[in-house]
Amino acid sequence: MQVKERKIRSDKKTRVNPSFDQDTHDRLKRLSIACDISKTKMAEEIVKLAVNNPSIIDHLQERFQASDTFRIIPILKDGKVYFD
C-alpha cells in the first residue's frame, strides 16, 4: 500500500504570539475597532507594512545595531521589497 504525501498549502500561516505593554495593546485595540477587524488581523497588517518598507527595515536595524554579517539590504524592485 502506497502512502500519499499531503500537499503543503501555499497560503499556510505561521503563528507568532507577540506580547504588548498595556499602552500598545490599547492603541492596537482602538485601531482595530475603528477599522472593524480583529486585533490579530491588525497586528498582521502592521507587521506586513513594516517588513515591506525599506525605511522601517533600516530604522530597526540601526536601532538594534544589526550585525553587518546578518544585515538586510532591502531592494525595491517592481513595487516589491526584496532582501539582499
N, C-alpha and C positions, 0 to 999 in steps of 0.2 A: 504494500500500500504506500502510495506516494503522499508525502506531507506537503500541503500547499503553503507557500510563504505568504504572509499577509503583506498587502501593499501598504506602503508608508504614505500617509496623506500629505499632500504638498502644503496644505493650509493648517497643519497641526501647530498648536501654540505651546510654548514652554511657560510654565508657571513661575512667577517671581513674586515674592511677597515682601514689598518694602514696608518699613515701619516709619511713621512720620511723627514729628513733635505735634503737640496739640494745635498750634497756630497753623501749621502747614495742612494738617488734617481739616481744620475748619475752613480754610480757603479752598481746598480741593472740593470739599462738600458743597460749599456755596456755588462754586463754578459749575459743578456737575448738576446741581439743581437748576441753575439758570439755563443750562443747555439741555436739560431734560434727558441726561444719560447717567449711567451709574458712575460711582467714584472709580471703580476699576477701569472702566472704559475711558474715562477722562485721564487717568494716570497713564494708560497705554498710549493715548494720543499725544500727551505731553512728552513721553519718552521718545516716541517716533519722531516728533518735531526736533528734539534735542540731538538724536543720533544722525539726523539727516540735515543738520545745519552746521556748516564748516566753522562759523564764528563760535557757536556754543562748544563744539568739539575742541577747538583751540583754547577757548577760555578754561574749560575744565582741565585740560592737560597742563596749562600754566598754573592754575590754582593748586592742583595736586602734584605739581612738579613731576610730570611723567618722565620716565627714564627714556633717554634717547634711543635705547635699544628697542623699546616697545612703542615708541611714539607713533601715533597715527597721522598720516598726511591725508587730509580729506581732499579729494579731487572732484570738482563739479563738472560733469560731462552729460550733455543732452538733458539737463534738468534733474539729474540724479547724482547723489553723492556716492563716490566710491572711496574705499580706503586703500592707501598705498603703504 
